[in-house]
Amino acid sequence: MAFNFGPSIKTFNQIASDFIAGMGKPCELYYPPIEISCPNCTNGYIYLQGGPVPFTNNSPCPYCGGTNKIVTPETHETIYMMVYYNPKDFIKYQEFDAGIADGMVQTRGLISDASKVERISYAIIHNNVDGINQMRYVREGEMVPCGASLSQEFLQMWKRTG
């Protein structure tokens, strides 16, 4: 007789999601600035027809200052993840490297946040303790799917940088 695990896995995944949302630590994800070509000029000194700010050719573009680049500022958002500070608490997995450096942490997050984590330049993981400095971390290695169905959560190692 075959047993249908589908409903049980769905229930487990919902409990795991609720646990991370309720017990997880706030983690600020910082995305790098984005550099795009100026929409107003071709090389910093030649007006591009239809650009937002007309100017005389062979003078610096007033939109980009003659750089032909527009840089968006660094942006950030907060997600919640379980944070494991003690290597004894780390969840072991097949690719797990036993050589853990001081200051490394492991997080367990929701797979819906995985693409956000992959795009960041760094994260600040809050420890919810007043008076304690918040630490800056960068991703160390690739994230690994985890959980009952391997489609709900991921693990990620982080290295402290400041």
ChimeraX attribute file (.defattr): number of C-alpha atoms within 10 A of each C-alpha:
attribute: neighborCount
match mode: 1-to-1
recipient: residues
	/A:1	3
	/A:2	4
	/A:3	5
	/A:4	8
	/A:5	8
	/A:6	10
	/A:7	9
	/A:8	11
	/A:9	14
	/A:10	14
	/A:11	11
	/A:12	16
	/A:13	20
	/A:14	12
	/A:15	12
	/A:16	18
	/A:17	19
	/A:18	12
	/A:19	13
	/A:20	18
	/A:21	17
	/A:22	12
	/A:23	13
	/A:24	19
	/A:25	19
	/A:26	19
	/A:27	20
	/A:28	19
	/A:29	22
	/A:30	19
	/A:31	19
	/A:32	15
	/A:33	13
	/A:34	12
	/A:35	11
	/A:36	11
	/A:37	15
	/A:38	21
	/A:39	18
	/A:40	24
	/A:41	28
	/A:42	17
	/A:43	17
	/A:44	23
	/A:45	21
	/A:46	19
	/A:47	23
	/A:48	19
	/A:49	12
	/A:50	10
	/A:51	13
	/A:52	12
	/A:53	14
	/A:54	16
	/A:55	18
	/A:56	11
	/A:57	13
	/A:58	12
	/A:59	13
	/A:60	19
	/A:61	25
	/A:62	17
	/A:63	20
	/A:64	18
	/A:65	14
	/A:66	18
	/A:67	17
	/A:68	20
	/A:69	20
	/A:70	16
	/A:71	12
	/A:72	11
	/A:73	11
	/A:74	11
	/A:75	12
	/A:76	13
	/A:77	12
	/A:78	14
	/A:79	17
	/A:80	21
	/A:81	26
	/A:82	20
	/A:83	25
	/A:84	16
	/A:85	14
	/A:86	12
	/A:87	16
	/A:88	8
	/A:89	11
	/A:90	17
	/A:91	13
	/A:92	12
	/A:93	11
	/A:94	6
	/A:95	9
	/A:96	13
	/A:97	9
	/A:98	8
	/A:99	6
	/A:100	12
	/A:101	10
	/A:102	10
	/A:103	15
	/A:104	19
	/A:105	23
	/A:106	22
	/A:107	22
	/A:108	24
	/A:109	27
	/A:110	23
	/A:111	19
	/A:112	12
	/A:113	14
	/A:114	17
	/A:115	9
	/A:116	14
	/A:117	21
	/A:118	15
	/A:119	12
	/A:120	17
	/A:121	15
	/A:122	22
	/A:123	23
	/A:124	18
	/A:125	24
	/A:126	17
	/A:127	16
	/A:128	10
	/A:129	8
	/A:130	7
	/A:131	6
	/A:132	9
	/A:133	10
	/A:134	14
	/A:135	14
	/A:136	17
	/A:137	21
	/A:138	17
	/A:139	20
	/A:140	14
	/A:141	13
	/A:142	11
	/A:143	18
	/A:144	18
	/A:145	20
	/A:146	18
	/A:147	16
	/A:148	14
	/A:149	13
	/A:150	12
	/A:151	13
	/A:152	19
	/A:153	24
	/A:154	20
	/A:155	24
	/A:156	20
	/A:157	22
	/A:158	19
	/A:159	19
	/A:160	19
	/A:161	12
	/A:162	11
